[in-house]
Amino acid sequence: QEEIMLALRRISEARGGVAKLAKSAELNVTALYRTLSAKGNPELRSLTALLRAMGMRLAVTPLH
């Protein structure tokens, strides 16, 4: 989880910064900085909004 949160933070920085992403995702910028920290633990709703603002989505697929 730590690596995923840090990767999302790096992606957000590459796309204009956390503050810009927070505005686009309609999330609180301070909370988003905490969420994207190594110890971040976002709610599914926040993660979905964050990914949508980045042009991504979370997908669940069956194991084969």
Sequence and secondary structure as in RCSB ss.txt:
>XXXX:A:sequence
QEEIMLALRRISEARGGVAKLAKSAELNVTALYRTLSAKGNPELRSLTALLRAMGMRLAVTPLH
>XXXX:A:secstr
 HHHHHHHHHHHHHTT HHHHHHHHT  HHHHHHHTSTT    HHHHHHHHHHTT         
